[in-house]
Amino acid sequence: MTLDLLVENITNPALLFFLLGMVAVLLKSDLQIPPNSSKFISLYLLFSIGFKGGQELSHEQLTTEILGSIVFGISISLIIPVYTFFILKRKLSIYDAGAVAAAYGSVSAVTFVTAVSYLESQQLAMPGHMVAIMALMESPAIIAGLILVSVFNNTGERIQKTLAIKHSFTNGSVLLILGSLLIGFLASAKQAEGIKPFTNDIFKGFLAIFLLDMGIESGKRIKSFLSNGLFPAIFAILVPLVNGSLVALVSAAITQDSSSRFAFAILAASASYIAVPAAMKIALPKANPGLFLPMALAVTFPINITLGMPLFFWIINLG
């Protein structure tokens, strides 16, 4: 990995705003983003990336490569929770192992949005079909995590799988991404041009403010996370980097497009801290959100946007 690539990523304004949020908590500042504003910005980011993805998808043909990419993406979101569950249950309870495995098998839409911005800084564009694949990868990991807990749970306690699975498909972030993707796909280029200032021009500014908010939230959760010992921290650092690196290499068998391979790598490395916590609250109330939520948000997210992205990009461009 070239030093220039790493420095460029570390000095990215979006990342620096994330770090500013963490510093604000460390300094006990009263800096905060109002909850309603934060929610609006997150909805805006999902809408924008979904709509732009739909526009790109409207110019693509449904090829065997795209179909193979869809199967590959869903396979990743099923394999990761299975293998990580068996690692996690050695140190954690069955409930926590299932919840953490589901989080790391699922994806982070915000990490994906940040990856889009990273590609743009490299003068590359995210293929439209990768937005659809990202949305499709949210739910399979949740289902896999719940099944694993059901199989290995010896307490006889009933797990509300049906309700949680339904929630994973109707989750607001998934619904907005898919809905915006469809609307972008149906809209003509002329119609899309009318809202381009909203979907394109202000995107990076909103992303920076949102990451500031994410930094504040991460800083607040660090203390409770550290009380769980070293194992969760080591897992949250190493496993995403391993997953992303392996997928960056293996994805060459699916597609030669470097942007798609980068997207697969960052999706494999990311961890959900929106859809999975919401589903686990319903299905696995005994799982500790003070464990799997900070792992995904306070550790894996910053690792991915500081080290992961330049590492995966470097691996992909080796050949």
Secondary structure, 3 states (H helix, E strand, C coil): CCHHHHHHHHCCHHHHHHHHHHHHHHCCCCCCCCHHHHHHHHHHHHHHHHHHHHHHHHCCCCCHHHHHHHHHHHHHHHHHHHHHHHHHCCCCCHHHHHHHHHHHHCCCHHHHHHHHHHHHHCCCCCCHHHHHHHHHCHHHHHHHHHHHHHHHCCCCCCCCHHHHHHHHHHCHHHHHHHHHHHHHHHCCHHHHHHCHHHHHHCHHHHHHHHHHHHHHHHHHHHHHHHCCCHHHHHHHHHHHHHHHHHHHHHHHHCCCCHHHHHHHHHHHHCCCCCHHHHHHHHHCCCCCHHHHHHHHHHHHHHHHHHHHHHHHHHHHCCC
